[in-house]
């Protein structure tokens, strides 16, 4: 039975001496690159569950039968292996090292090409999420017996994406599925099937085309082309539930990259809105994900990154956000936000380095003369652009704090408070006006649409030599805050009553 097979690769015997002996045996096997029996049994069982499902599905289709309970049971078994057993074995045996390569386990699964595709996806996902590049390169150097030159190259350079190949594949899927035309017709109230074409009518191509748009969003963001990154989603209305929202990981990644693109395009209001909305969604749905799965780890990582990006955006463009998100932000980055408000460039750069995506260069390096840190150049370029924008706004936080104190003030007097010449201070006031007014999405499908607005808490105008200041800060809605707290206390009370 299924339970007996799983027991064959159980993680503990219950006997501490036997477990210790097994660990020593496992370490000895790893030295000689032998796959432990427990892993062999697991992979063979994993392969069998998938093969059985495919065979059963083919039988159902040939017999013109509707999906049966047998198929549902097999799907449940695969999900259990995929979500639970794989993660337990990973934590036990491969916490800091990769799983065996696909070539090493191919004979165990009868060289099944379909299963090996799935295995490679899990293999590389684990490396990306858990294994440091240094550990991976050392492992590869030890197991592959490469030449000294190859080993040195592997240690100093991460794997290079063939960016143009990825772009071609994604664009091909988008074009073949005709997904953009389908989305246009759908949003206008028509029938998408009428323009789908041969490939677009096939559900597989339709979904691949749709999610390829998200892939293009990510890739253009990694290349630093933020306008194009958002433009590829111009037929997807981000402010409504859509196909990407059926997959929480996709929805979170989409909002992360859209929010980051907005931030780098200096559309701060839109960036803050996007980050605040998705962080609220994560806050409400986090319990849906098991803590041991890659989904939880990925979501938790992007959650932390988006808090960092939101802290940057709110420092550069203060505005009102949801109280619960604002409370979380103060707990996580309250001290850093105070330092950023004082113009500490180092904190800006630290948060940006932590929260930004892993940028790519579209240019293939000269392999005959590779610079040791060439892979860092795309990041350094984006950091430089970001730092220049921060430096342009370095004085704005201080100016804002002074403007909040007065309703009228002579230009010369306020310039004196800030140790600036009058001419320099007037320039900074113009910078304030310019930076606080940005393009904001208000309606429409395309996320690039918008109107120029300012949500600054303080506004002013200059009449001859006098500054006239208006406080536009919106009073807090304390009623909503108290209602939320009452609901929380009621939930706590219900939990206590259950206990």
C-alpha positions, -999 to 999 in steps of 0.1 A, spaced: 0 0 0 10 36 -2 17 39 35 39 8 35 60 21 6 65 55 23 75 37 55 105 22 35 121 56 33 110 69 67 134 95 83 139 80 117 141 45 132 133 57 167 166 42 179 193 69 185 221 45 180 207 31 147 201 67 135 236 77 143 250 46 125 229 54 95 241 90 94 277 77 94 269 53 67 253 81 47 283 104 51 305 75 39 283 70 9 284 107 1 322 107 0 320 81 -28 290 98 -44 267 68 -38 230 76 -36 216 63 -3 190 35 -5 164 57 12 167 83 -16 165 56 -43 134 42 -27 118 76 -26 126 85 -62 113 52 -75 81 56 -55 78 92 -67 83 81 -103 57 53 -99 30 76 -86 34 99 -116 36 71 -142 5 54 -127 -14 87 -130 -4 92 -166 -13 56 -175 -47 60 -157 -54 93 -175 -46 78 -209 -70 49 -201 -97 73 -191 -94 93 -223 -93 63 -246 -124 49 -228 -142 83 -230 -147 82 -193 -149 111 -169 -122 116 -143 -125 88 -117 -118 85 -79 -87 65 -88 -72 96 -106 -81 119 -77 -64 94 -53 -32 94 -74 -32 132 -76 -34 133 -38 -5 109 -35 17 130 -58 8 162 -39 18 145 -7 51 134 -20 57 168 -37 47 189 -7 57 168 23 81 139 16 104 158 -7 108 186 19 114 162 48 141 144 29 156 177 18 159 189 54 173 156 64 199 149 37 203 180 14 199 210 37 230 228 23 239 206 -7 222 198 -40 202 166 -46 218 141 -70 219 153 -106 192 141 -130 218 120 -149 228 102 -117 192 90 -110 180 85 -146 185 47 -145 165 45 -113 134 58 -130 139 40 -163 152 71 -181 116 85 -180 120 119 -198 88 134 -183 98 125 -147 133 138 -153 119 172 -164 100 175 -131 130 163 -111 153 189 -127 127 216 -119 128 205 -82 166 201 -83 173 237 -95 145 252 -73 162 237 -43 196 250 -53 181 285 -58 163 285 -25 186 266 -2 221 261 -16 246 290 -15 266 295 -47 298 288 -29 286 255 -16 272 245 -50 304 254 -69 325 235 -44 302 205 -48 304 207 -85 341 210 -85 345 180 -62 321 157 -81 328 166 -117 367 164 -116 370 195 -138 403 212 -148 418 239 -126 407 266 -151 371 253 -152 370 251 -114 382 287 -110 357 299 -136 329 281 -118 338 295 -84 341 331 -96 311 332 -120 275 322 -116 255 305 -143 248 329 -172 214 331 -186 211 331 -224 188 361 -222 179 362 -259 169 326 -259 146 331 -230 131 362 -246 125 343 -278 108 314 -261 85 337 -240 76 359 -270 69 328 -291 45 315 -265 27 348 -263 25 351 -301 13 316 -307 -14 317 -281 -25 351 -294 -31 359 -257 -29 397 -260 -56 397 -286 -78 374 -265 -73 397 -235 -83 428 -255 -115 412 -267 -123 399 -233 -119 433 -216 -142 448 -243 -169 423 -235 -164 400 -265 -156 363 -269 -119 355 -266 -123 323 -285 -133 342 -316 -97 355 -320 -78 327 -302 -65 310 -333 -54 274 -336 -30 275 -306 -50 299 -284 -80 276 -284 -59 249 -267 -60 255 -229 -23 246 -225 -11 272 -249 -36 297 -236 -23 294 -200 14 292 -211 9 324 -231 -8 341 -202 19 332 -177 46 340 -203 35 376 -199 44 374 -163 77 358 -173 84 387 -196 76 412 -168 102 395 -146 128 392 -173 125 429 -184 127 439 -147 159 419 -143 174 436 -174 164 471 -160 139 479 -187 111 489 -163 88 506 -189 88 475 -211 83 453 -180 50 470 -172 40 474 -208 39 436 -214 10 435 -189 -9 463 -205 -38 440 -213 -40 425 -178 -59 446 -153 -39 442 -121 -66 458 -99 -91 430 -106 -90 392 -99 -76 374 -129 -59 342 -139 -27 350 -121 -46 354 -89 -55 317 -90 -18 310 -83 -8 329 -51 30 326 -58 24 341 -93 3 369 -79 29 379 -53 58 378 -78 38 399 -102 31 426 -76 67 425 -64 81 432 -99 54 457 -109 59 475 -76 97 475 -81 94 488 -116 71 516 -104 96 525 -77 125 528 -103 103 548 -126 96 573 -97 59 565 -96 60 563 -59 22 565 -52 16 535 -75 45 516 -60 32 522 -25 -3 512 -35 9 479 -51 31 469 -22 5 478 4 -22 458 -14 -1 426 -18 14 428 17 -22 430 31 -31 399 10 -1 380 23 -10 390 58 -44 375 54 -35 343 35 -2 333 50 -18 305 70 -28 288 38 9 278 32 27 251 50 59 264 66 80 236 53 72 241 16 92 261 -9 61 283 -14 61 295 21 99 303 19 95 321 -14 65 341 -1 83 349 32 114 361 13 94 384 -11 73 396 18 105 408 36 118 423 4 85 442 -3 85 456 32 120 470 25 109 485 -8 78 500 8 100 515 36 121 532 8 91 544 -11 74 559 20 106 576 30 109 593 -4 71 599 -7 53 600 27 16 591 24 -12 573 43 -13 535 41 -33 508 58 -27 509 96 -18 472 100 8 474 72 22 506 87 25 490 121 44 460 106 66 484 88 75 504 119 83 472 137 106 459 110 122 491 97 113 519 120 149 527 129 161 525 93 133 547 81 144 574 106 179 572 94 168 574 58 147 605 66 179 621 79 196 614 45 217 583 54 226 570 19 241 538 33 208 526 47 191 533 14 218 512 -4 216 484 22 178 481 19 180 483 -19 207 456 -21 185 433 1 152 440 -16 160 443 -53 158 414 -78 190 397 -91 197 418 -122 210 404 -154 232 417 -182 219 412 -218 255 411 -230 274 379 -230 309 384 -215 342 378 -233 350 343 -219 387 348 -228 390 376 -204 362 375 -178 364 401 -150 360 383 -116 331 405 -106 314 409 -140 282 394 -127 278 422 -102 280 449 -129 242 450 -137 235 454 -100 261 481 -96 246 500 -125 210 499 -111 223 508 -76 241 538 -91 209 550 -108 189 546 -76 216 563 -54 216 593 -78 178 597 -74 181 595 -36 209 621 -35 187 645 -56 160 642 -29 184 644 1 172 678 13 135 672 7 128 654 40 143 683 60 125 709 40 92 691 45 97 690 83 103 728 83 73 735 60 50 716 84 58 741 112 46 772 95 17 787 74 38 816 60 75 822 61 99 845 42 120 826 17 152 842 30 145 833 66 137 796 59 168 794 37 188 807 66 174 780 89 187 754 64 221 771 59 214 777 22 216 807 0 182 820 -11 189 810 -47 199 775 -37 168 772 -15 145 783 -43 160 755 -65 153 730 -37 117 741 -35 113 735 -72 129 701 -68 103 694 -40 74 704 -63 88 683 -91 96 651 -71 63 652 -52 42 652 -84 43 619 -103 22 599 -127 -5 579 -108 -28 552 -121 -64 561 -117 -84 540 -141 -80 519 -172 -65 485 -180 -29 494 -187 -7 499 -156 12 525 -175 -18 548 -177 -21 576 -152 -25 613 -143 0 636 -127 -10 640 -90 6 649 -57 -3 632 -24 22 651 -4 11 659 32 23 695 27 19 719 -3 30 755 -8 33 783 -33 56 813 -34 42 849 -37 71 873 -43 95 866 -13 69 848 9 62 811 11 25 802 18 21 767 32 -10 745 33 -12 713 54 -30 688 32 -26 659 57 -58 638 59 -69 630 95 -66 594 106 -98 574 105 -97 562 141 -131 544 137 -117 519 113 -87 513 136 -109 506 166 -132 483 146 -102 462 135 -90 459 171 -124 449 183 -125 421 157 -91 409 167 -101 407 204 -132 388 194 -111 362 175 -88 358 205 -118 353 228 -132 326 205 -98 308 205 -96 309 243 -132 295 245 -123 266 222 -93 257 245 
